[in-house]
């Protein structure tokens, strides 16, 4: 098992434009959080909020422009050379969103898994590699393994392909798994099977996991903690049951309101403008200020820091100087009335 620490992580992409005027997209801004050993952190938020960029930063596919990402004390952004990255990726692996695109259609399942095993364990003999491939297929519920080794991805269902993707990630015996919306392209019943498989593998393999999703119900089913992302910033972080049952940040309330009411014991509602965040100008302001009904003048001129509030962290000026026993600044009752106190 591994511990992961994100410390003030930022990532900026330069957009294509004129020669003399280049625009910068602030994809991730000042993210600080951690994933304890053996825990699962759910990263939730709407499309384009920076979830996948954060995953690619953790994988070493992007280098942060600010801050650091530590996996067991090793700085991911400081890794240099193919060998260093290969060693790191034997410890951190990714399960991709699209099981149709993540597997090479020209290779059979046996070849796909054999390559993953031999790439990171060249010392193994052929018979040992074949046995490991068979064990991996059995581990992810594809039996008898000999039948699946000969099949190509086109001959498999979506759920079976995702299981192959999971087996490939486990082939190098990692301690960290990054699951980027692994059920979003599957039927609901198949998605539940995949989530149960991931929970079972996490316990058996003693894995630390970052689980990226749009679905709050699956996040609550899978994770121990939750980080709510909006426009590249982590606006709320804490124990997942606490965040879901008593949301603190106005955006978290809005996000929860987009799910069916039976998901929560009380109905939560907050109305917001449809105007989106400005990720390009880099103005010092709250990224949610244009949509937040609780925004004040300061929200448009300053970037809020993380406020530690009990066991939670909230990036919102509503919590500046607020004591823990005062409760959340956003109050919603069962009659769907909202107020800011």
C-alpha positions as CSV (number, residue, x, y, z in Angstrom):
1,X,0.0,0.0,0.0
2,X,1.1,3.5,-0.7
3,X,0.3,7.0,0.6
4,X,-0.2,9.8,-1.9
5,X,0.1,13.5,-1.1
6,X,-0.9,16.4,-3.4
7,X,0.7,19.6,-2.2
8,X,-0.5,22.9,-3.9
9,X,-0.4,21.2,-7.4
10,X,-1.1,23.3,-10.5
11,X,-1.0,22.6,-14.2
12,X,-1.3,25.2,-17.0
13,X,-1.7,24.4,-20.7
14,X,-0.8,26.9,-23.4
15,X,-3.5,27.1,-26.0
16,X,-2.9,27.6,-29.7
17,X,-3.4,31.2,-30.7
18,X,-1.5,34.0,-32.4
19,X,2.2,34.2,-32.3
20,X,2.3,37.2,-30.0
21,X,-0.7,36.4,-27.8
22,X,-0.7,33.0,-26.2
23,X,-3.6,32.0,-23.9
24,X,-3.1,29.9,-20.9
25,X,-5.6,27.4,-19.6
26,X,-5.4,26.9,-15.8
27,X,-6.5,23.2,-15.8
28,X,-5.5,22.5,-12.1
29,X,-5.0,25.2,-9.5
30,X,-3.6,24.9,-6.0
31,X,-4.8,21.3,-5.2
32,X,-3.8,20.0,-1.8
33,X,-5.1,16.7,-0.5
34,X,-4.0,13.2,0.4
35,X,-4.9,9.5,0.0
36,X,-4.0,7.4,3.0
37,X,-2.6,3.8,2.6
38,X,-5.3,1.4,1.6
39,X,-8.0,4.1,1.1
40,X,-10.0,5.1,-1.9
41,X,-10.4,8.7,-2.8
42,X,-13.3,9.6,-5.1
43,X,-12.7,12.7,-7.3
44,X,-16.0,14.0,-8.5
45,X,-17.1,17.0,-10.5
46,X,-18.6,18.0,-13.9
47,X,-16.9,17.4,-17.2
48,X,-13.8,19.6,-17.8
49,X,-13.2,20.3,-14.1
50,X,-9.7,18.8,-14.1
51,X,-10.3,15.3,-12.8
52,X,-8.5,13.4,-15.6
53,X,-5.7,16.0,-15.7
54,X,-5.1,15.3,-12.0
55,X,-4.9,11.6,-12.8
56,X,-2.4,12.1,-15.6
57,X,-0.3,14.2,-13.2
58,X,-0.3,11.4,-10.7
59,X,0.7,9.0,-13.5
60,X,3.6,11.2,-14.5
61,X,2.1,11.7,-18.0
62,X,2.1,15.5,-17.3
63,X,4.5,17.4,-15.1
64,X,3.0,19.9,-12.6
65,X,3.8,23.6,-13.2
66,X,3.6,24.2,-9.4
67,X,3.6,22.1,-6.2
68,X,4.4,18.5,-5.9
69,X,2.9,15.0,-5.9
70,X,4.5,12.5,-3.5
71,X,3.9,8.7,-3.7
72,X,5.5,7.2,-0.6
73,X,7.7,10.3,-0.4
74,X,8.9,10.1,-4.0
75,X,8.3,13.3,-6.1
76,X,6.5,12.2,-9.3
77,X,7.3,15.5,-11.1
78,X,11.1,15.0,-10.4
79,X,11.3,11.6,-12.2
80,X,13.7,11.7,-15.2
81,X,14.5,9.0,-17.7
82,X,12.6,6.0,-19.1
83,X,13.9,3.7,-16.4
84,X,12.8,5.9,-13.6
85,X,9.4,6.2,-15.1
86,X,9.1,2.5,-15.8
87,X,10.0,1.7,-12.2
88,X,7.4,4.2,-11.0
89,X,4.7,2.9,-13.2
90,X,5.3,-0.6,-11.9
91,X,3.9,0.9,-8.7
92,X,1.2,3.1,-10.1
93,X,-1.2,1.9,-12.8
94,X,-4.3,3.3,-14.5
95,X,-7.6,1.8,-15.6
96,X,-9.0,3.7,-18.5
97,X,-12.5,4.9,-19.1
98,X,-13.0,3.4,-22.6
99,X,-12.5,-0.4,-22.7
100,X,-13.0,-0.3,-26.4
101,X,-10.1,2.1,-27.1
102,X,-7.7,1.0,-24.4
103,X,-6.9,-2.4,-25.9
104,X,-5.1,-3.1,-29.2
105,X,-7.6,-4.8,-31.5
106,X,-4.8,-6.5,-33.5
107,X,-3.6,-8.5,-30.5
108,X,-5.3,-11.3,-28.6
109,X,-5.8,-11.2,-24.8
110,X,-2.9,-13.5,-24.2
111,X,-0.5,-11.2,-26.1
112,X,-1.8,-8.0,-24.4
113,X,-1.3,-9.4,-20.9
114,X,2.0,-11.1,-21.7
115,X,3.5,-7.8,-22.9
116,X,2.5,-6.1,-19.7
117,X,4.1,-8.9,-17.6
118,X,7.3,-9.2,-19.5
119,X,7.8,-5.5,-19.8
120,X,8.1,-5.1,-16.1
121,X,9.4,-8.6,-15.2
122,X,11.9,-9.6,-17.9
123,X,13.5,-12.1,-15.6
124,X,10.5,-14.5,-15.8
125,X,10.6,-17.5,-18.1
126,X,7.9,-18.2,-20.7
127,X,6.1,-20.8,-18.7
128,X,6.0,-18.5,-15.7
129,X,4.7,-15.6,-17.7
130,X,1.9,-17.8,-19.1
131,X,1.0,-18.9,-15.6
132,X,0.8,-15.3,-14.4
133,X,-1.4,-14.4,-17.4
134,X,-3.8,-17.3,-16.5
135,X,-3.8,-16.2,-12.8
136,X,-4.6,-12.7,-13.8
137,X,-7.6,-13.8,-15.9
138,X,-8.9,-15.9,-13.1
139,X,-8.4,-13.1,-10.6
140,X,-10.7,-10.8,-12.7
141,X,-13.3,-13.5,-13.2
142,X,-12.5,-14.6,-16.8
143,X,-12.5,-18.3,-16.7
144,X,-11.5,-20.7,-18.1
145,X,-8.4,-18.5,-18.9
146,X,-7.3,-20.6,-21.8
147,X,-10.4,-19.7,-23.7
148,X,-10.0,-15.9,-23.2
149,X,-6.2,-15.9,-24.1
150,X,-7.1,-16.7,-27.7
151,X,-9.8,-14.1,-28.1
152,X,-9.4,-10.6,-29.5
153,X,-11.0,-7.5,-28.0
154,X,-13.6,-7.4,-30.7
155,X,-14.9,-10.9,-29.5
156,X,-15.4,-9.6,-26.0
157,X,-18.3,-7.7,-24.3
158,X,-17.7,-4.2,-22.8
159,X,-17.5,-5.7,-19.3
160,X,-15.1,-8.4,-20.3
161,X,-12.9,-5.8,-22.0
162,X,-12.8,-3.7,-18.9
163,X,-11.8,-6.8,-16.9
164,X,-8.9,-7.3,-19.3
165,X,-8.0,-3.6,-18.7
166,X,-8.0,-4.3,-14.9
167,X,-6.0,-7.4,-15.4
168,X,-3.4,-5.5,-17.4
169,X,-3.1,-2.9,-14.7
170,X,-2.6,-5.6,-12.1
171,X,0.0,-7.5,-14.2
172,X,2.9,-5.4,-12.8
173,X,1.7,-5.8,-9.2
174,X,1.1,-2.1,-8.4
175,X,0.2,-0.6,-5.0
176,X,-1.7,2.3,-6.5
177,X,-4.6,2.2,-9.0
178,X,-6.0,5.2,-10.8
179,X,-9.5,4.3,-12.1
180,X,-10.7,7.0,-14.6
181,X,-14.5,6.5,-14.8
182,X,-14.1,2.8,-15.3
183,X,-17.9,2.2,-15.4
184,X,-19.2,5.2,-17.4
185,X,-19.3,3.3,-20.7
186,X,-20.9,0.1,-19.3
187,X,-24.5,-0.9,-18.6
188,X,-25.6,-0.3,-15.0
189,X,-25.6,-3.9,-14.0
190,X,-22.2,-4.6,-15.6
191,X,-20.9,-1.4,-14.0
192,X,-21.9,-2.7,-10.5
193,X,-20.0,-5.9,-11.2
194,X,-16.9,-4.0,-12.1
195,X,-17.2,-1.8,-8.9
196,X,-17.6,-5.0,-6.8
197,X,-14.6,-6.5,-8.5
198,X,-12.5,-3.3,-7.8
199,X,-13.5,-3.4,-4.1
200,X,-12.6,-7.0,-3.9
201,X,-9.2,-6.6,-5.6
202,X,-8.4,-3.5,-3.4
203,X,-8.8,-5.7,-0.3
204,X,-7.0,-8.7,-1.7
205,X,-4.1,-6.8,-3.3
206,X,-4.0,-4.1,-0.6
207,X,-4.3,-1.3,-3.0
208,X,-4.6,2.5,-2.7
209,X,-7.0,3.9,-5.2
210,X,-8.1,7.2,-6.8
211,X,-11.5,6.7,-8.3
212,X,-12.7,9.4,-10.8
213,X,-16.4,9.6,-11.5
214,X,-19.4,11.8,-12.3
215,X,-21.6,9.5,-10.4
216,X,-22.0,10.4,-6.7
217,X,-23.8,7.2,-5.9
218,X,-20.9,5.1,-7.2
219,X,-18.4,7.4,-5.5
220,X,-20.1,6.8,-2.1
221,X,-20.2,3.0,-2.8
222,X,-16.5,2.9,-3.7
223,X,-14.7,5.5,-1.6
224,X,-13.6,6.5,1.9
225,X,-13.0,10.2,1.1
226,X,-14.2,12.5,-1.5
227,X,-12.7,15.5,-3.3
228,X,-15.2,17.8,-5.1
229,X,-13.6,19.5,-8.1
230,X,-14.8,22.6,-9.9
231,X,-12.8,24.4,-12.6
232,X,-9.5,22.9,-11.7
233,X,-9.8,23.5,-7.9
234,X,-10.7,21.2,-5.1
235,X,-13.6,23.1,-3.4
236,X,-14.3,20.5,-0.7
237,X,-12.5,17.5,0.7
238,X,-13.4,15.1,3.5
239,X,-15.0,11.9,4.6
240,X,-17.4,10.8,1.9
241,X,-20.4,10.2,4.2
242,X,-19.9,13.6,5.8
243,X,-19.6,15.4,2.5
244,X,-22.7,13.8,1.0
245,X,-24.9,14.1,4.1
246,X,-23.8,17.6,5.1
247,X,-22.3,19.5,2.2
248,X,-20.4,22.7,3.0
249,X,-19.5,24.3,-0.3
250,X,-22.3,25.9,-2.4
251,X,-21.1,23.9,-5.4
252,X,-21.2,20.6,-3.5
253,X,-24.9,21.4,-2.7
254,X,-25.5,22.1,-6.4
255,X,-23.8,18.9,-7.4
256,X,-25.8,16.8,-4.9
257,X,-29.0,18.5,-6.1
258,X,-28.4,17.1,-9.6
259,X,-28.8,13.5,-8.2
260,X,-32.2,11.9,-7.4
261,X,-33.6,12.8,-3.9
262,X,-33.5,9.2,-2.5
263,X,-29.7,9.5,-2.6
264,X,-29.8,11.7,0.5
265,X,-31.8,11.7,3.7
266,X,-32.8,15.4,3.1
267,X,-33.5,17.2,-0.1
268,X,-30.9,19.8,-0.9
269,X,-31.4,22.5,-3.5
270,X,-29.4,25.6,-4.5
271,X,-30.0,27.6,-7.6
272,X,-27.1,28.9,-9.6
273,X,-26.4,30.9,-12.7
274,X,-25.5,29.0,-15.9
275,X,-22.4,31.3,-16.5
276,X,-19.3,29.1,-16.4
277,X,-15.9,29.6,-14.9
278,X,-13.1,31.6,-16.5
279,X,-10.1,29.2,-16.8
280,X,-8.1,31.4,-19.2
281,X,-7.7,34.9,-17.8
282,X,-6.0,33.8,-14.6
283,X,-7.8,36.5,-12.6
284,X,-7.5,36.1,-8.8
285,X,-11.1,35.1,-8.0
286,X,-13.2,32.2,-6.8
287,X,-13.7,29.9,-9.8
288,X,-17.4,29.4,-8.7
289,X,-18.2,33.1,-8.1
290,X,-20.1,33.6,-11.5
291,X,-22.5,30.8,-10.6
292,X,-22.7,31.0,-6.8
293,X,-25.8,32.7,-5.3
294,X,-23.8,33.4,-2.1
295,X,-21.0,35.3,-3.9
296,X,-19.9,38.7,-2.5
297,X,-17.6,41.3,-4.0
298,X,-14.5,39.7,-2.5
299,X,-15.2,36.5,-4.4
300,X,-14.6,38.3,-7.7
301,X,-11.3,39.8,-6.6
302,X,-9.6,37.2,-4.4
303,X,-8.9,33.5,-4.7
304,X,-10.1,31.7,-1.6
305,X,-7.6,29.6,0.4
306,X,-8.4,26.2,1.9
307,X,-10.1,26.6,5.2
308,X,-9.8,23.6,7.6
309,X,-13.1,23.2,9.2
310,X,-13.2,20.2,11.6
311,X,-12.3,17.1,9.6
312,X,-13.1,18.9,6.3
313,X,-11.4,21.4,4.0
314,X,-13.5,23.9,2.1
315,X,-12.3,26.6,-0.4
316,X,-14.9,29.2,0.3
317,X,-14.9,32.7,2.0
318,X,-18.0,31.7,3.9
319,X,-15.8,29.7,6.3
320,X,-13.3,32.4,7.1
321,X,-13.2,32.8,10.9
322,X,-16.1,30.4,11.2
323,X,-15.9,28.0,14.3
324,X,-16.5,24.3,13.9
325,X,-19.5,24.2,16.2
326,X,-21.3,26.7,14.0
327,X,-21.9,24.0,11.3
328,X,-22.0,24.6,7.6
329,X,-22.6,28.1,6.2
330,X,-25.0,26.7,3.7
331,X,-28.2,25.6,5.4
332,X,-30.9,23.6,3.6
333,X,-34.0,22.2,5.2
334,X,-36.4,19.5,4.1
335,X,-38.7,22.1,2.5
336,X,-35.9,23.1,0.1
337,X,-35.5,26.6,1.5
338,X,-31.9,27.8,1.5
339,X,-30.0,30.4,3.4
340,X,-26.5,31.5,4.1
341,X,-25.6,32.1,7.8
